[in-house]
Amino acid sequence: MFSIFKRNRAETNRQQTDAGVKRSRDNWFGRIRNLFASRELDDSVWDEIEEILISADVSVDTTMAVLDDLRADVRAGRVSDGETAFARLKELLAAELSAQDDPDVWLDDDTIAAPYVILVCGVNGVGKTTSIAKLAHHFTASGKRVMLGAADTFRAAAEEQLEILGQRAGVDVISHQHGADPGAVAYDAWQAARARGADILIVDTAGRLHTRNNLMDELRKVRRVINGLDDAAPHQVLLTLDATTGHNGLTQAQAFTDAVGCTGIFLAKLDGTARGGIVLSIRRELGVPILFIGTGEGLDDIAPFDAREFVDAMLAPAS
């Protein structure tokens, strides 16, 4: 038994989050604090904040819900100046990101029997394999023994790519030859993880378009194989999304969630977009929590997602 998601690198996580949202803050969100500091709380302020949020890929529904609540606080006298309005906005945005959290998804004191199985899915090109390597590095740095299962047997050289990244992260990789049954790879990886005493097994899957029914059926099969070995597994089904695709990624996200019951999201390439408001859209429209964010190209460029930390970094003054 072991604690799986200990957040024991608080300062590092804050620095990574800050780096990940820099472009979004400098282009959009960093302007909000100055608005509240220099203007009366009139319609022009609400209009400008609305424009900033929507331009940064916060959905219209989320934007209007947050601003309606904030304006109601002003009318009721609970908020009377720019400073308290800014603080209240941060509270509302953090609440949006924390709403409807499933307590089984992320618990710092959660303990289960090893191996803890994380099934990772997503379409090609979103950074899935690199995100897996970052997860492996992150957990290894936290003192866990990690293994990887290369169940992406569909894409040429996918196994080799994972093995190279696994070597960089210092973890073992279980793989078969190209074209092998991915369910068999998942089976062998779980058996090896159990035999070698691994704490965490991360299983890669073939990047597939959400419109390809046969490939989605294959993903469901991999999930069933893992569940047949441990009826509590997979303990997490992480969907990797590319933050730079914005709202275009939400349709694929919904399809994966419907097919295999995604429990969390790894939002990759957050540092590559100036529209980090997509985080709020993902949370409201999918109801699936973001668990990790990718903040750069290195194995260390990863942070567990924390709603308050994210909002504080996003709304800090622009550079």
Secondary structure, 3 states (H helix, E strand, C coil): CEECCCCCCHHHHHHHHHHHCHHHHHHHHHHHHHHHHHCCCCHHHHHHHHHHHHHCCCCHHHHHHHHHHHHHHHHCCCCCCHHHHHHHHHHHHHHHHHCCCCCCCCCCCCEECCCEEEEEECCCCCCHHHHHHHHHHHHHHCCCCEEEEEECCCCCCHHHHHHHHHHHHCCEEECCCCCCCHHHHHHHHHHHHHHHCCCEEEEEECCCCCCCHHHHHHHHHHHHHHHHHCCCCCCEEEEEEEHHHCCHHHHHHHHHHHHHCCCEEEEECHHHCCCCCHHHHHHHHHCCCEEEEECCCCCCCEEECCHHHHHHHHCCCCC
